[in-house]
Amino acid sequence: MKAQELDRFEIRLSGLGGQGILTLGKVMGSGLALGHGYNVTQTQSYGPEARGGASRSDLVVSSSKISYPKAESLDLLIALSQEACNMYYRNLKTGGLLIVESELVKQPPVNMYLGLPFTSLAKDKIGLVQTMNTIVLGAVTYLLPFAKQRTMKTNLENVLPAKIRDINIKAFNLGFREAKKNFGDPDTLWKNWVIQPEKSDDEDSI
């Protein structure tokens, strides 16, 4: 199946060290590039602490050549910590989607966002908290109109070591199901989702 044409689509995965952000970015990027045939750039940044410091992984996805590899006007922001949400929300474009870890992001900057308790799902449903990032991958795959579930899952099977393959496929399927159950139709979401720019003090006083 031919991949949907994309001009430029920017994704930022963000959270804390130890949440598997960088691995998530690499796996998602390889699935979109090798599996779907898109051009993809992946850049990353992480704090000085191995665990607990802020980290992010950015993907730029396009059907054409990518002239500038860095993400600055985000179509999709995944924030798995309050700090990451506060720091990167300003880079989300009008009409972009915000997804948060609902138990860790207690104060989203806007009322319009999507959330799932990814960490609790990993602990309670899978029994391994380290699969949280793979649950996120499944949920994001559901939300992206140009990502195919089977293709992303096949790529996941190909890149993971055999000893952790089955449990991560289970986590991927869980994330996909939970997103489908809680988020509604993704095409409708993208068409109707409009984040209004914040009013300035001058506008409030008029």
N, C-alpha and C positions, 0 to 999 in steps of 0.2 A: 504494500500500500504506500502510495506517495505521501510524504510528509506534508502537512499544512504549511503554506507559505508564510514565513515570518520576516518582517522587515528588521526589527530589533526588539528583543524582549529581555528585560533585566530582572534578575532574581538575586536577593540577598538573604543568605541563611546566617542567623546571628544568635549568639547566646554566650555561654560561659565555657571556659576550658574544662574538658572532661565530659562534655555533652556530645562529642562526636561530630562537631560542626564541620571540620575540615574533611573528614572522611565522607560525610554526607554530600558535601559539595563535589568531591571527586567522583563518587558513585553516580550522582545525578547527572553530572556533566558527561560522563562516559556513556550513560544511557541515552542521553539526548544526541550525542555526537555519533557514537558507533551504532547504536540501535536505530535511531530515527534519521540519521544522515544530516543533521544540522551542523553548521559551524558553531563552535562553542569556545569561549575563552573562560578560564577559571582563575581568579586571583584570590588571595587569602591574606588575612591579618589576624594576629593573635597577641594577647598581652604577655607580659614577662613571666607570669605564673603559669606553670604547666596545667594546674587545675584551679579554677576560680577566676582567672583573668578573662577579660572580654575577648571573644574571637568572632570572626566572620569569614564567610566564603561567598564570593560574588560570581555569578554566572551571567554571561551575555550570550544570547542564543539568537541565531539568524540563519535565514536561508541563503543569504549573500555573504560576501567577505566582510569581516568585522574590522572596520578601520580604527576604532578606538576600543581597547579591551576592557576598560574599567567601567563599572556600573555607577552611575550618578543620578539617574532619574528612574527610580525603581517601579516596575510593574507589579512586583510581588515581594513583600517583606515577610520573612518568617522570623519572629522574635521569641526566643526560648528563655529569656530572662527580662526582668524589668529594666535593668541597665541597658541592655541592647535595644529594647523598645524605645526607651527615652532617647537614646543616642542616634538611632537611625531612622526614626519615623519621619523626620524632616526631609529625608531623601525620597520618600514615597510620592509618586506623581499623583495628580488628581485622576481618579478612576482606577488607581492601583488597589490591590488587595493586601490587607494586613492579617496575618495568622499568628496567634500567640499561644504559648503554653499557658493555659488558663489558670493553673494553680500557682504559677510563678510570676506571671504578669498580673498583678492585682489592680493596677491603675493604668489601663490603656489610655492613650492620649485622646481618643475619640470614642464615640458610641458605636460606630460602624466597624466591626472587626469580626473575625472568625476565631474560635478558640476550641482547643481540645486539651484534656489533661494527659499529655503525652507520657510524662514520667510515670504517673499512676497506672496508665494502661500497660506500660512496659513491666512494671512491678507486679501488678495484679493479674493481668491476662496472659502475659508471656512468662513471667517469673524471672526476668533478667533485665535489670534497669539499663544495661548497655545497649539494648535493642531499641531504645527510645528514638534514636536518629532514623532507624529503618521504618518505624511507625510514621514518623514525619514524612519520609520518602513516599510511603503509600498514600498518605493524605494529600500530599502535593501532586502526586501523579493523577489522582482523581480530579483535582481542581484545574489542572492545566489542560485546556481543550486540545492542545497539539501533542500531548503525551499519551501513549498507548499502554494500558496496564500490562498486557502480555509482554510487550517489548521491554519495558522497564524491569519486569520481573525476570525475564530471561537474562538481561544484562547483569542483574544482581546475582543470579546463580553462577554466571560466568566469572565474576570478579571476586567472589568470596571463597575463602578456604573451605574445604569440605566439612570440617568439624563444626563450623558455625552456620553452614548454609541453610539447613532445615529450619532452625529457630528464627533466622532472619527472614526467610520467606514467610513464615507464619506471622511475624511482626509486620511485614509489608502488607500482607492481606488484611490484617487487623486495621491498619491505618487507612487503607482504601475503604473498607467497610464502614468504619466510624465516620469518615468524611462524607461518604454517600448518605449515611443515616442522618447526620447532623447538619450538613451544609446545603443540601438541596441540589438542584440542577446547576452544574458549573457554567453552562452557556448563559443561562438566565442571570447568574451572579455577575458575570463579567459585563453583561449588557446593562444591568441596572445599578451597578456599583459606582457611585460617584461620591468621592470624599470632597466636601466643600472646603475651600481654603479658609483658614481662620480669619475672623474679622479683626481689624486693628482697633485700637482704642478710639480713634477718630470716627470710624464707621459706627461704633456702638453709640456714640454720642449724637449722631444725626437724628 
